[in-house]
Amino acid sequence: MTSSTREVRVEDVPSRNRFEVSVDDEVVGLASYHVEGDVMTLPHTEVSPSVAGRGVGTTLVAAVLASARERHLTVLPYCSFVRHYLHEHPADVDLVAEADRPHFGLELTSS
């Protein structure tokens, strides 16, 4: 086992309206959310500079969006990091209602 092997875990903490990402049991980031009806609003994501550039933020956002999909929610990606993720992972853009996509700069060419 090498010291570079770390356990990354994402957990929904509904009492705090956020998902938390931990590395080796230390919380290093969060994605805040608010659910109303069938819409999950994502206003803010942050990750500690100590783990920046290691994919922890990407893992966090992937888990948040997977949870939204599992719960049959659409998302409002106000957080710029979430929007960046969606640009990089266009398969998840369907989580944003078609009418909302232009507001978030997520217009994709349809084929």
Secondary structure as UniProt FT lines:
FT   TURN            3..4
FT   STRAND          8..13
FT   HELIX           14..16
FT   STRAND          18..23
FT   TURN            24..25
FT   STRAND          26..36
FT   TURN            37..38
FT   STRAND          39..47
FT   HELIX           49..51
FT   TURN            52..55
FT   HELIX           56..70
FT   TURN            71..72
FT   STRAND          74..76
FT   HELIX           80..88
FT   HELIX           90..95
FT   HELIX           98..104
//
